[in-house]
Amino acid sequence: MKKVTYLMTILFAVALMSTSCCKDDPVPEPTGPITLSELEDVWNSTQYDYDVSYITCSDFTSTTNPDVEDGDLMLITLDMTTSDWTLDSKCTSLETYGDGYDYDRDNGKLVLKASGLYSYKFDVVSYDRVTETLVLKLTDENIGGVYPPDNGIYTLQK
């Protein structure tokens, strides 16, 4: 009987140790740089910050700031589910698209490219994995026309 108890104790200890967590196992941080696979999705803006916070389309019609009064591409849907991308304005009928994007995770830079000549450049400010909230800051757009001003901050969710 002693041998059976001893054998059962050893088997239990081995089973317990084989299922325990190892310090080498990567544990995803709740915040931190977003991965490319997490980025490739459809994102909807919940807020646009420039001179003040804009949450609904009516917020743009009541502003006196000429840089944002039309609301073009400020509250957006960003679709990055393929190698192409699409930006749809929620407040106007404006839509723009491109044929590729570059993401530099180490430096927190996202570039949406269109025809190799034009681009939207963003700093990835933060990403929260729990709420799936991504914050981007537009640092440069060279598309031309009436588009969002540089330094606007987008808060987006999946």
HELIX and SHEET records of a PDB file:
HELIX    1   1 LYS A    2  SER A   18  1                                  17    
HELIX    2   2 LEU A   36  LEU A   39  1                                   4    
HELIX    3   3 CYS A   57  THR A   61  1                                   5    
SHEET    1   A 5 SER A  53  TYR A  54  0                                        
SHEET    2   A 5 VAL A  42  ASP A  49 -1                                        
SHEET    3   A 5 ILE A  76  ASP A  79 -1                                        
SHEET    4   A 5 TRP A  85  SER A  89 -1                                        
SHEET    5   A 5 GLU A  95  GLY A  98 -1                                        
SHEET    1   B 7 SER A  53  TYR A  54  0                                        
SHEET    2   B 7 VAL A  42  ASP A  49 -1                                        
SHEET    3   B 7 ILE A 153  GLN A 157 -1                                        
SHEET    4   B 7 THR A 133  GLU A 141 -1                                        
SHEET    5   B 7 TYR A 118  ASP A 128 -1                                        
SHEET    6   B 7 LYS A 109  ALA A 114 -1                                        
SHEET    7   B 7 GLY A 100  ASP A 104 -1                                        
END                                                                             
